[in-house]
Every structure is written in structure tokens, then in C-alpha cells.
Amino acid sequence: MILKIGKLFIAALIFTGISAISVSAFASSGASLFGSEGCIACHAINGNGGQVGPNLSHIGSQRSLSWLKTQIINPGAHFASGSNVTLNGKSYMAIMPNHKNMPASKVDAIAEYLESLK
């Protein structure tokens, strides 16, 4: 079991292109959740992922942990659905689904992971 978790941790770090030294254990579980919860289908990190949503490679230097948690749970709090949002000079349509029913532990882990991306 420990070996399997270790392999998943390493795979998540390789997939997202970040080093184990720069990420807390909680944030590393967020990296894995970012993939398994489908976030990676729309958002790219370090060249991996979708292009529908903004590239989040450096989102931690642009947004606070609190802002990120709110964005995951209720994106309409920041951007009206269907509105145009510009990030890093590129415009996107705000279509992110809310995750109001996602357990707080998952929200916290994903938000901490994103906040670690500087």
C-alpha cells in the first residue's frame, strides 16, 4: 500500500512537472486530485492539460488560497457564468462548474496545490 501511494505521488509530480521539495504533502495530494477530479481536462499546468480554461502554472503567485477555494466551490462568486475573463493576456469564457458538493478535504488539497504553483 505505501509503495503504491509513493508511486502515485511520484507520478503526480512528474505529470505536473513540479518537484517534491517545492510542495507540501497536502498539496501533493491536490496534484493527484487535480487530475482525478477532471480539472486537468480544461486547465493546463506546465504544458500538460486542456486549453479550455486558463493555464494555471503560476496561479499561486496571482491568487490567494482563500480565493482559490472559493473559485473551486463557487466560481460564480468571482466571474459570472458565460462572461469573458482575461488571465495572462488571454480571454476565456467563464464556464467552470461549481464543486459545492466536493468534500472540504479535497477542496483544501486542490487549492493548496494550486497556491503552491508560483
N, CA, C and O atoms as a DFTB+ gen file, in Angstrom:
472 C
 N C O
     1  1       0.825      -1.201       0.000
     2  2       0.000       0.000       0.000
     3  2       0.860       1.252       0.000
     4  3       0.618       2.159      -0.796
     5  1       1.860       1.326       0.872
     6  2       2.728       2.503       0.929
     7  2       3.475       2.674      -0.380
     8  3       3.620       3.795      -0.869
     9  1       3.957       1.567      -0.959
    10  2       4.677       1.631      -2.220
    11  2       3.771       2.172      -3.321
    12  3       4.208       2.991      -4.130
    13  1       2.515       1.725      -3.364
    14  2       1.574       2.191      -4.372
    15  2       1.307       3.683      -4.224
    16  3       1.292       4.403      -5.223
    17  1       1.100       4.157      -3.016
    18  2       0.866       5.583      -2.780
    19  2       2.092       6.381      -3.197
    20  3       1.966       7.440      -3.811
    21  1       3.272       5.878      -2.868
    22  2       4.505       6.559      -3.271
    23  2       4.626       6.681      -4.772
    24  3       5.040       7.724      -5.279
    25  1       4.270       5.625      -5.493
    26  2       4.322       5.665      -6.959
    27  2       3.317       6.663      -7.508
    28  3       3.623       7.393      -8.451
    29  1       2.100       6.704      -6.921
    30  2       1.106       7.671      -7.364
    31  2       1.575       9.095      -7.108
    32  3       1.360       9.981      -7.935
    33  1       2.217       9.316      -5.962
    34  2       2.746      10.631      -5.620
    35  2       3.791      11.058      -6.639
    36  3       3.756      12.181      -7.142
    37  1       4.709      10.167      -6.937
    38  2       5.766      10.476      -7.907
    39  2       5.167      10.704      -9.283
    40  3       5.579      11.621      -9.993
    41  1       4.199       9.882      -9.669
    42  2       3.558      10.062     -10.967
    43  2       2.866      11.411     -11.052
    44  3       2.940      12.085     -12.079
    45  1       2.196      11.810      -9.984
    46  2       1.513      13.110      -9.978
    47  2       2.518      14.241     -10.116
    48  3       2.264      15.213     -10.828
    49  1       3.653      14.127      -9.445
    50  2       4.670      15.172      -9.530
    51  2       5.278      15.240     -10.926
    52  3       5.507      16.327     -11.456
    53  1       5.536      14.094     -11.511
    54  2       6.084      14.068     -12.865
    55  2       5.066      14.630     -13.839
    56  3       5.412      15.418     -14.718
    57  1       3.791      14.222     -13.684
    58  2       2.725      14.674     -14.571
    59  2       2.592      16.190     -14.559
    60  3       2.393      16.808     -15.605
    61  1       2.700      16.783     -13.388
    62  2       2.515      18.227     -13.290
    63  2       3.822      18.999     -13.422
    64  3       3.798      20.227     -13.500
    65  1       4.954      18.315     -13.447
    66  2       6.229      18.966     -13.674
    67  2       6.740      19.767     -12.498
    68  3       7.428      20.767     -12.704
    69  1       6.432      19.370     -11.265
    70  2       6.919      20.091     -10.103
    71  2       7.767      19.169      -9.249
    72  3       7.651      17.947      -9.338
    73  1       8.604      19.745      -8.436
    74  2       9.492      18.933      -7.607
    75  2       8.869      18.665      -6.250
    76  3       8.067      19.456      -5.754
    77  1       9.247      17.544      -5.657
    78  2       8.732      17.165      -4.340
    79  2       9.159      18.156      -3.274
    80  3       8.458      18.326      -2.276
    81  1      10.278      18.804      -3.462
    82  2      10.789      19.745      -2.475
    83  2       9.903      20.980      -2.383
    84  3       9.782      21.571      -1.310
    85  1       9.285      21.378      -3.488
    86  2       8.530      22.624      -3.507
    87  2       7.066      22.476      -3.090
    88  3       6.333      23.466      -3.071
    89  1       6.630      21.269      -2.758
    90  2       5.224      21.046      -2.485
    91  2       5.047      20.300      -1.168
    92  3       5.745      19.321      -0.902
    93  1       4.106      20.768      -0.341
    94  2       3.814      20.064       0.905
    95  2       3.099      18.754       0.596
    96  3       2.617      18.552      -0.519
    97  1       3.031      17.874       1.576
    98  2       2.345      16.594       1.400
    99  2       0.874      16.815       1.058
   100  3       0.316      16.104       0.222
   101  1       0.244      17.796       1.703
   102  2      -1.162      18.089       1.438
   103  2      -1.333      18.577       0.006
   104  3      -2.262      18.159      -0.686
   105  1      -0.455      19.447      -0.438
   106  2      -0.540      19.960      -1.801
   107  2      -0.278      18.861      -2.817
   108  3      -0.861      18.872      -3.901
   109  1       0.594      17.908      -2.483
   110  2       0.870      16.832      -3.435
   111  2      -0.365      15.975      -3.653
   112  3      -0.580      15.488      -4.763
   113  1      -1.187      15.774      -2.622
   114  2      -2.434      15.047      -2.837
   115  2      -3.358      15.885      -3.723
   116  3      -4.161      15.336      -4.477
   117  1      -3.246      17.196      -3.634
   118  2      -4.015      18.086      -4.501
   119  2      -3.624      17.939      -5.957
   120  3      -4.473      18.049      -6.842
   121  1      -2.337      17.687      -6.219
   122  2      -1.878      17.474      -7.596
   123  2      -2.554      16.252      -8.187
   124  3      -2.996      16.268      -9.336
   125  1      -2.629      15.199      -7.398
   126  2      -3.295      13.982      -7.842
   127  2      -4.794      14.228      -8.047
   128  3      -5.366      13.789      -9.045
   129  1      -5.422      14.922      -7.111
   130  2      -6.846      15.236      -7.219
   131  2      -7.139      16.141      -8.415
   132  3      -8.191      16.017      -9.041
   133  1      -6.227      17.037      -8.732
   134  2      -6.392      17.917      -9.880
   135  2      -6.610      17.091     -11.145
   136  3      -7.385      17.468     -12.024
   137  1      -5.919      15.970     -11.217
   138  2      -6.104      15.063     -12.350
   139  2      -7.352      14.211     -12.209
   140  3      -8.157      14.130     -13.137
   141  1      -7.522      13.574     -11.057
   142  2      -8.622      12.625     -10.893
   143  2      -9.999      13.292     -10.833
   144  3     -11.000      12.657     -11.163
   145  1     -10.064      14.545     -10.422
   146  2     -11.346      15.257     -10.370
   147  2     -11.679      15.930     -11.700
   148  3     -12.731      16.556     -11.827
   149  1     -10.796      15.808     -12.691
   150  2     -11.082      16.296     -14.030
   151  2     -10.633      17.717     -14.328
   152  3     -10.861      18.206     -15.435
   153  1     -10.005      18.391     -13.379
   154  2      -9.572      19.781     -13.593
   155  2      -8.605      19.884     -14.773
   156  3      -8.631      20.852     -15.534
   157  1      -7.757      18.872     -14.909
   158  2      -6.725      18.858     -15.941
   159  2      -7.320      18.795     -17.351
   160  3      -6.630      19.103     -18.324
   161  1      -8.582      18.401     -17.472
   162  2      -9.217      18.346     -18.784
   163  2      -9.368      19.733     -19.394
   164  3      -9.342      19.878     -20.616
   165  1      -9.525      20.750     -18.559
   166  2      -9.712      22.118     -19.042
   167  2      -8.516      23.020     -18.788
   168  3      -8.258      23.940     -19.564
   169  1      -7.788      22.770     -17.717
   170  2      -6.680      23.640     -17.309
   171  2      -5.333      22.962     -17.492
   172  3      -5.167      21.793     -17.143
   173  1      -4.377      23.690     -18.037
   174  2      -3.020      23.174     -18.200
   175  2      -2.129      23.642     -17.053
   176  3      -2.298      24.734     -16.511
   177  1      -1.188      22.792     -16.706
   178  2      -0.134      23.130     -15.760
   179  2       1.166      22.629     -16.353
   180  3       1.313      21.442     -16.646
   181  1       2.107      23.541     -16.529
   182  2       3.426      23.219     -17.088
   183  2       3.325      22.438     -18.394
   184  3       4.051      21.466     -18.603
   185  1       2.421      22.868     -19.269
   186  2       2.305      22.271     -20.594
   187  2       1.437      21.033     -20.674
   188  3       1.224      20.517     -21.771
   189  1       0.929      20.538     -19.561
   190  2       0.079      19.350     -19.554
   191  2      -1.350      19.740     -19.217
   192  3      -1.588      20.457     -18.245
   193  1      -2.311      19.265     -20.023
   194  2      -3.711      19.508     -19.733
   195  2      -4.427      20.212     -20.858
   196  3      -3.896      20.377     -21.956
   197  1      -5.652      20.627     -20.561
   198  2      -6.519      21.227     -21.559
   199  2      -6.261      22.704     -21.784
   200  3      -5.486      23.340     -21.069
   201  1      -6.921      23.223     -22.782
   202  2      -6.767      24.624     -23.164
   203  2      -8.072      25.410     -23.079
   204  3      -8.111      26.582     -23.454
   205  1      -9.143      24.778     -22.590
   206  2     -10.439      25.454     -22.487
   207  2     -10.390      26.539     -21.422
   208  3     -10.927      27.630     -21.611
   209  1      -9.740      26.232     -20.300
   210  2      -9.610      27.185     -19.204
   211  2      -8.209      27.751     -19.145
   212  3      -7.329      27.324     -19.892
   213  1      -8.000      28.707     -18.264
   214  2      -6.681      29.340     -18.140
   215  2      -5.585      28.361     -17.722
   216  3      -5.830      27.391     -17.005
   217  1      -4.384      28.641     -18.186
   218  2      -3.197      27.911     -17.749
   219  2      -2.955      28.308     -16.287
   220  3      -2.908      29.493     -15.955
   221  1      -2.804      27.315     -15.432
   222  2      -2.673      27.579     -14.001
   223  2      -1.248      27.357     -13.480
   224  3      -1.046      27.213     -12.274
   225  1      -0.276      27.330     -14.371
   226  2       1.106      27.026     -13.988
   227  2       1.659      27.941     -12.900
   228  3       2.503      27.519     -12.111
   229  1       1.196      29.181     -12.849
   230  2       1.717      30.150     -11.867
   231  2       0.591      30.830     -11.090
   232  3       0.752      31.952     -10.610
   233  1      -0.538      30.154     -10.968
   234  2      -1.709      30.764     -10.338
   235  2      -1.461      31.136      -8.880
   236  3      -2.071      32.075      -8.369
   237  1      -0.579      30.416      -8.212
   238  2      -0.291      30.705      -6.807
   239  2       0.367      32.046      -6.584
   240  3       0.300      32.591      -5.483
   241  1       1.003      32.590      -7.609
   242  2       1.601      33.921      -7.479
   243  2       0.596      35.021      -7.825
   244  3       0.886      36.208      -7.677
   245  1      -0.591      34.610      -8.288
   246  2      -1.600      35.579      -8.690
   247  2      -2.834      35.598      -7.791
   248  3      -3.523      36.615      -7.709
   249  1      -3.118      34.481      -7.117
   250  2      -4.337      34.369      -6.322
   251  2      -4.037      33.779      -4.952
   252  3      -3.109      32.985      -4.802
   253  1      -4.817      34.164      -3.958
   254  2      -4.635      33.673      -2.592
   255  2      -5.287      32.299      -2.424
   256  3      -6.098      31.871      -3.246
   257  1      -4.914      31.629      -1.349
   258  2      -5.502      30.337      -1.027
   259  2      -7.015      30.461      -0.843
   260  3      -7.771      29.619      -1.330
   261  1      -7.449      31.482      -0.158
   262  2      -8.876      31.712       0.059
   263  2      -9.611      31.919      -1.268
   264  3     -10.690      31.364      -1.472
   265  1      -9.038      32.707      -2.157
   266  2      -9.641      32.969      -3.467
   267  2      -9.778      31.668      -4.243
   268  3     -10.809      31.415      -4.866
   269  1      -8.731      30.839      -4.205
   270  2      -8.748      29.573      -4.941
   271  2      -9.827      28.631      -4.410
   272  3     -10.520      27.974      -5.186
   273  1      -9.966      28.567      -3.087
   274  2     -11.009      27.715      -2.504
   275  2     -12.389      28.174      -2.957
   276  3     -13.223      27.352      -3.337
   277  1     -12.632      29.470      -2.919
   278  2     -13.917      29.998      -3.360
   279  2     -14.143      29.696      -4.829
   280  3     -15.255      29.347      -5.224
   281  1     -13.111      29.823      -5.640
   282  2     -13.231      29.567      -7.078
   283  2     -13.618      28.120      -7.354
   284  3     -14.402      27.853      -8.264
   285  1     -13.083      27.197      -6.588
   286  2     -13.414      25.783      -6.770
   287  2     -14.860      25.513      -6.363
   288  3     -15.597      24.841      -7.085
   289  1     -15.260      26.032      -5.220
   290  2     -16.595      25.762      -4.676
   291  2     -17.677      26.540      -5.412
   292  3     -18.731      25.991      -5.732
   293  1     -17.420      27.812      -5.678
   294  2     -18.441      28.691      -6.250
   295  2     -17.797      29.694      -7.205
   296  3     -17.624      30.858      -6.845
   297  1     -17.440      29.264      -8.410
   298  2     -16.770      30.183      -9.339
   299  2     -17.590      31.415      -9.689
   300  3     -17.031      32.442     -10.073
   301  1     -18.906      31.325      -9.561
   302  2     -19.763      32.476      -9.822
   303  2     -19.538      33.623      -8.853
   304  3     -19.954      34.750      -9.123
   305  1     -18.888      33.355      -7.732
   306  2     -18.568      34.422      -6.779
   307  2     -17.549      35.388      -7.366
   308  3     -17.486      36.548      -6.961
   309  1     -16.754      34.916      -8.315
   310  2     -15.726      35.767      -8.933
   311  2     -16.067      36.177     -10.358
   312  3     -15.788      37.303     -10.770
   313  1     -16.665      35.274     -11.101
   314  2     -16.935      35.524     -12.522
   315  2     -18.338      35.036     -12.862
   316  3     -18.690      33.893     -12.572
   317  1     -19.132      35.899     -13.475
   318  2     -20.464      35.489     -13.906
   319  2     -20.332      34.440     -15.005
   320  3     -19.545      34.601     -15.939
   321  1     -21.107      33.365     -14.886
   322  2     -21.058      32.300     -15.879
   323  2     -21.342      32.865     -17.265
   324  3     -22.307      33.604     -17.460
   325  1     -20.500      32.512     -18.216
   326  2     -20.638      32.986     -19.591
   327  2     -19.925      34.290     -19.881
   328  3     -19.841      34.709     -21.035
   329  1     -19.403      34.942     -18.835
   330  2     -18.681      36.206     -19.064
   331  2     -17.279      35.905     -19.587
   332  3     -16.789      34.780     -19.480
   333  1     -16.647      36.923     -20.149
   334  2     -15.272      36.783     -20.605
   335  2     -14.324      37.179     -19.493
   336  3     -14.496      38.214     -18.848
   337  1     -13.315      36.337     -19.275
   338  2     -12.315      36.553     -18.241
   339  2     -10.957      36.576     -18.918
   340  3     -10.663      35.721     -19.753
   341  1     -10.122      37.552     -18.564
   342  2      -8.779      37.626     -19.139
   343  2      -7.758      37.313     -18.064
   344  3      -7.765      37.907     -16.986
   345  1      -6.882      36.375     -18.372
   346  2      -5.805      35.987     -17.471
   347  2      -4.550      35.828     -18.303
   348  3      -4.537      35.097     -19.293
   349  1      -3.495      36.517     -17.897
   350  2      -2.221      36.480     -18.619
   351  2      -2.384      36.860     -20.089
   352  3      -1.735      36.284     -20.962
   353  1      -3.251      37.828     -20.354
   354  2      -3.422      38.338     -21.701
   355  2      -4.287      37.486     -22.615
   356  3      -4.423      37.810     -23.794
   357  1      -4.870      36.420     -22.118
   358  2      -5.712      35.552     -22.937
   359  2      -7.124      35.542     -22.361
   360  3      -7.301      35.465     -21.145
   361  1      -8.125      35.621     -23.229
   362  2      -9.517      35.647     -22.791
   363  2     -10.133      34.244     -22.811
   364  3      -9.864      33.432     -23.696
   365  1     -10.959      33.999     -21.810
   366  2     -11.666      32.723     -21.669
   367  2     -13.112      33.015     -21.320
   368  3     -13.416      34.049     -20.725
   369  1     -14.010      32.101     -21.691
   370  2     -15.391      32.208     -21.248
   371  2     -15.495      31.506     -19.898
   372  3     -15.035      30.374     -19.745
   373  1     -16.092      32.172     -18.934
   374  2     -16.243      31.611     -17.592
   375  2     -17.327      30.529     -17.613
   376  3     -18.521      30.828     -17.588
   377  1     -16.892      29.281     -17.658
   378  2     -17.828      28.160     -17.699
   379  2     -17.478      27.088     -16.662
   380  3     -17.986      25.969     -16.728
   381  1     -16.621      27.427     -15.717
   382  2     -16.185      26.446     -14.725
   383  2     -17.355      25.962     -13.879
   384  3     -18.114      26.770     -13.344
   385  1     -17.500      24.645     -13.757
   386  2     -18.582      24.134     -12.908
   387  2     -18.275      24.373     -11.434
   388  3     -17.113      24.453     -11.036
   389  1     -19.324      24.483     -10.634
   390  2     -19.084      24.607      -9.194
   391  2     -18.894      23.214      -8.610
   392  3     -19.348      22.216      -9.168
   393  1     -18.227      23.178      -7.500
   394  2     -17.967      21.912      -6.811
   395  2     -18.454      22.032      -5.371
   396  3     -17.733      21.698      -4.431
   397  1     -19.677      22.511      -5.210
   398  2     -20.251      22.730      -3.883
   399  2     -20.346      21.448      -3.068
   400  3     -20.318      21.491      -1.838
   401  1     -20.458      20.325      -3.734
   402  2     -20.591      19.052      -3.025
   403  2     -19.263      18.319      -2.846
   404  3     -19.233      17.213      -2.304
   405  1     -18.178      18.920      -3.292
   406  2     -16.873      18.295      -3.106
   407  2     -16.497      18.379      -1.625
   408  3     -16.644      19.435      -1.010
   409  1     -16.017      17.282      -1.051
   410  2     -15.604      17.325       0.361
   411  2     -14.553      18.412       0.609
   412  3     -13.670      18.638      -0.219
   413  1     -14.661      19.067       1.739
   414  2     -13.745      20.157       2.086
   415  2     -12.290      19.711       2.022
   416  3     -11.421      20.498       1.647
   417  1     -12.013      18.470       2.381
   418  2     -10.626      17.985       2.350
   419  2     -10.071      18.000       0.932
   420  3      -8.896      18.306       0.732
   421  1     -10.903      17.673      -0.057
   422  2     -10.460      17.706      -1.454
   423  2     -10.281      19.146      -1.931
   424  3      -9.297      19.468      -2.596
   425  1     -11.229      20.001      -1.591
   426  2     -11.123      21.418      -1.962
   427  2      -9.835      21.999      -1.384
   428  3      -9.084      22.679      -2.083
   429  1      -9.587      21.729      -0.107
   430  2      -8.390      22.246       0.554
   431  2      -7.126      21.747      -0.130
   432  3      -6.196      22.521      -0.359
   433  1      -7.086      20.463      -0.458
   434  2      -5.899      19.890      -1.082
   435  2      -5.652      20.483      -2.466
   436  3      -4.519      20.842      -2.788
   437  1      -6.684      20.589      -3.281
   438  2      -6.523      21.163      -4.625
   439  2      -6.123      22.631      -4.532
   440  3      -5.226      23.077      -5.248
   441  1      -6.781      23.382      -3.656
   442  2      -6.458      24.807      -3.512
   443  2      -5.025      24.996      -3.020
   444  3      -4.324      25.886      -3.500
   445  1      -4.580      24.171      -2.070
   446  2      -3.203      24.299      -1.581
   447  2      -2.208      23.955      -2.679
   448  3      -1.164      24.594      -2.805
   449  1      -2.531      22.959      -3.460
   450  2      -1.677      22.610      -4.606
   451  2      -1.581      23.794      -5.570
   452  3      -0.484      24.189      -5.965
   453  1      -2.726      24.355      -5.947
   454  2      -2.713      25.483      -6.877
   455  2      -1.984      26.680      -6.296
   456  3      -1.268      27.377      -7.014
   457  1      -2.158      26.926      -5.007
   458  2      -1.481      28.048      -4.358
   459  2       0.036      27.843      -4.335
   460  3       0.787      28.815      -4.258
   461  1       0.485      26.604      -4.401
   462  2       1.924      26.325      -4.408
   463  2       2.578      26.573      -5.769
   464  3       3.804      26.594      -5.877
   465  1       1.768      26.759      -6.791
   466  2       2.285      26.964      -8.144
   467  2       2.650      28.441      -8.328
   468  3       1.794      29.271      -8.637
   469  1       3.904      28.744      -8.138
   470  2       4.356      30.142      -8.186
   471  2       5.067      30.456      -9.495
   472  3       5.510      31.586      -9.700
